[in-house]
Amino acid sequence: MKQFLRFSFIVVLIVGLITSLEVSVRADTSDSINEKLGVPIVVYGDNLTEEQRAETRELLDVTDPEMVDEYNVTGEDLANYIGGNPSARMFSSAKITMKEKGEGLTINIVTPENITEVTSEMYANALLTAGVEDAVVDVASPVTVSGHSALTGIYKAYDAEGVELDKERMELASEELDLATDFAEKEGLSQEKVSELLTEIKKAIAEQKPATVEDIERIVQEQLDKMEISLSEEDRQLLINLFEKMRDLNIDFDQVKNQLNDIASKVQEQLGDLINDEGFWNKVGNFFSSFFKSIGDFFKGLFNE
């Protein structure tokens, strides 16, 4: 019994050390409020319990609710913004921090283990299609979900701030997100591969400026061949139809391309900053030093019984 209690103590200690490391790193990367652009906007999934809502606040680094604008996103919002099911249950939540024009779009999935179908690149592609630019978007969920309701929450946040997004573009962005997650599931492609495919098609459209649906079809096929991706004829046609709709809406693909390139650059910079952050690696080193010392002390005590 005594050995079991000691082992339980070690497990609790390990969890505490990991949590401490995570909180420290997250606190180091928080930004101050831009008074010119207003406080961040937080939109919570309406089906969160009070306990889950409190946990989501912590995940999104909301230390003082008075310093953010808070809203709930409901199934009715889903129906209103993208024509979804008004009875849908909404859990994934988002915090949107507006940035100066030209700063670009940054997506952070705070709980990647709980957002199972939508990657940060998928969010970025969909939001750019909808016309969302120049913001930092943090997405989180305390329970395992696909991540779709966060997209509607982001639209609601912009609406609440008086920023009008085109409804057709929002619906098209939702269609793009659905298509991306379906491809990852049905076609056996990784989420990253699907995101890369959508990104490369958009960049090719920006460069080639297709005038007809035949041009769109050619570009889609070129990118599929280039990336060695084989889709069913039905899914290939869905992809062509999606980008033909984008062309009909006169989306500025040059601007989308610039934003996508900017996002890719930011990812590389963040990785470089992390690798060169001596403080971060000190935290990692201290964590594992404490971890292995605790394990060693445990087994030392165990064999000295």
N, C-alpha and C positions, 0 to 999 in steps of 0.2 A: 504493500500500500504506500509506504514511504517513497519507494522508487517511482511509483506512478505519479505521486504528487510532485516529485522533483521534475519528472519529465514534463508534466503539464505546465509547471512554472517556466521551463525552458521554452516551450511552445509559445506561451503568452509573451515572454520576453522577446522572442524573434518577431512576433507580430508587431509589438510595440516599436521595435527598432526600425522595421520596414516602414511603418506608418510615420514615424518621426522623420525618416529620410525623405519620404514623399512630400510631407507637408513643408519641410525646409526648402526643397527644390522648387515647389510650386510658389512659395512665398517670395523666393528670390526673383521670379520672373513676372510678378504682378506689375501692372502699369498704374500710374496715377490717373485721376479723372481729368479729362480735357474739359475745362469750364466753357470754352467756346462752343464745343459741339454737344454739350449736355452730358448728363450722367448715363451710365450704361443702362440698357433695357434688358430685363430678364423675363422670359416667358416660360411658365411652368406647365407641364402636361396636367390637364385638369383632373385626371384620375389618380394622381399621387395622393397618398395619405398624408396627414400632417407630419408624421415622422419621416416619410420619404421626402416631403417638401423641404424639411429642415436639413436632411442629408444632402439634397440637391443644392441648397444654398451654400453649404460647406464645399461641395465639389466645385461649384462655380465661383468660389472665393468671394461670396457675398457676406462680408463680415458685419455690415450695417445696412439693413433693408431700407433705411431712410436715404441712403446714398445711391439708390438705383430706382428706376421705374419698373414696377412689377405688374405682370398680367398673367392670365391663364389662357391656354389654348384648348379649345373644345372640339368635339366632333362637328359641331355646327360651323366652326371656323374652317375646318377641313373641307366641308361642303361648299362654303362661301368662297374660299380662295382658290381651290383646285378641283372642285366638283367631286370630292370624296364622299365617303359614307358618313352621314351625320351622327350615326350611332357608334362610331369608332372610339376605342379607348385610347387615351393620349397619356403617355408617360415621359417620353424623351423631352428634354428642356434645353433652352439655349440662352446664352447671354450675348448681347450684341453691343459692341463698343464702337461708335462711329469714329472714323478717322478723316483726316484732311484729304481733299481731292488729290488723287495721284499716289496715295500711299498704298493702294491695292487692297486685296482681300486676303485675309489670313484665317484659316480654319483650324481649330484645335478640338479634337475629340478627347475630352477629359477622361472618359470611361470607355476605352476601346473594347474592353472585355464585355461590356453590356450593350454596345451598339453593334449588332451582329451582321447587318447587311450593307450598311452605308459607310463608305470610307470618307476621309476628309477630302480626297480628290473628287469623289462623286458629289459631295456637297458643293464643292467649289464649282464644278462644271454646271450643276443645276442652278446655283445662285447667279452665276454669270449669265446664264441663259435668261433668267428672270429679270436681270438688270440690276442685281445687287453688287455694288462695288465699294471699295474704300471702307472697310470695316474689319474688326477682329471678331470672329464668331466662335464662341466656346459652346460645345455640345456635351450634355451629360445625361445619364439616366441611372438611378439607383437599382433598377431591375433590368433584366435582359429583354431587349426590344429590338425591332428592326432599325429604328432611327428615323422613320418617315415623319412622325409628328413634329419633330424639331424643325423641319423645313417649313411647315405651316406656321409654327411659332415665330420663325424669323420674318415671314411675310406679315404677320400680325403686328410685330414690333415696328416695322417700317410704316405700316398703316397708322398705328397709334401715334407715331411721330409726324404724321402729315406728309410722308414721302409716298407718293402714289406710284405703285408698280403696275405695269400693264397686265391685266387679267389673263389675256391670251398667252403672254410670255410665262406667267406663273404656272398656268396649266401645262404648257409645253415643257417647262422645267420639271414638273412632277412626272410627266410622261417619260422624260429622259432618265430620271432617277429610277422609275419603275423598270424601264428597259434595261438599265445597267445592272440592277439587282437580279432581274430575271435571267440575263445572260450569264451572270456569275453562277447562278443556280442550275440553269438548264443546260448550258453549253459546256459546263465543266471548266470555265475560265476562272482565273483568280480575279479578285476584285481589282487588284492593281493593273492587271492586263486589260480589263474592261475600261478602266479609267484612262489608261494610256491610249487605247483605241479611240475613245471619244475625243480626247485631247488632240490627237494627231489628225483626226478628220477635220476638226475645227481649224487647226492651223493650216491644213491643206486648202480648205475653203477660203481662208483669208488670203492665201498666196495666189490661188488660181481664179478666184472670183467666178464661180460657175454661173452660167446664164440660163441653163435648162435643167430639167430633172435628169436628163441623160448625163449631163456633166456631173451631177451629184452622184449618180450611180457609178460613174467611172471612178470618181475620187474615193468613194466608199470601198470599191473593189480593190483599188490600188493599195489602200491602207491595210485591208485584210490580207492581201498577198504579201505586202511588205512585212507585216507582223506575223505571218504564217498562221493566221487564224482561219478556221473553217467553220462557217455558220450554216445552219439549215437555210434553205431558200426562203422559208417563211420569215425567219429572224433577220436575214439579210435585207428583205424587203421592208421590214419594220424599221430597220436602221436608215434605209434610204428615205422612207416616208418621214421619219423624224427630222432629218436634215433638210428635206424639201420644205417642210413646214417652217423651219427656221429661216430658210431663204425667203419664203413668202412674207415673213414678218419683218424683213429687212433688218435683221440683227447685224450690228456692226462687228463682223468677225475679226477685223483688224484690231479693234479694241479688246475683244475677247482674247485674241492671240497674245496681245501685250500683257493682259492680266494673267494669263496662264503661264507665260514665261516668267513674270514677276513672282508668281507663287512658287514655281520651281526654284528660282534663285533664293527665295526666302528659306525654303527647306534646306538647301545646301548651306546657307549661312548659319541657320540654327544648329545644324549638325556640327559645323565647324566651331561655333561658339561653345557647344557642349563639350566637344573633344578638348578644346583649349581652356576650359573653365577649371582652373586648379581647385577652386573651392568645391565644385561638384565632385571631382574625383577624390578629394580629401574626405568628403562625406561618405562616398562609396567605400573608400579604404577603411574608414573608422567603423562603418557598419559591419563589414566582413571581419574586421579584427575583433570587434565585440562578439560577433556571432560565433566565430570559431573558438574564442576564449570560453564562451558560455558552454558550448558543446564539450570542450575539453574538460572544464570543471565538472560538468555533469557526469561524464564517464569516469573521471577520476574518483568522484564521490561514490559512484556506483560500484566500482571494483574495490573500494576501500571498506565496503560494508562488512 
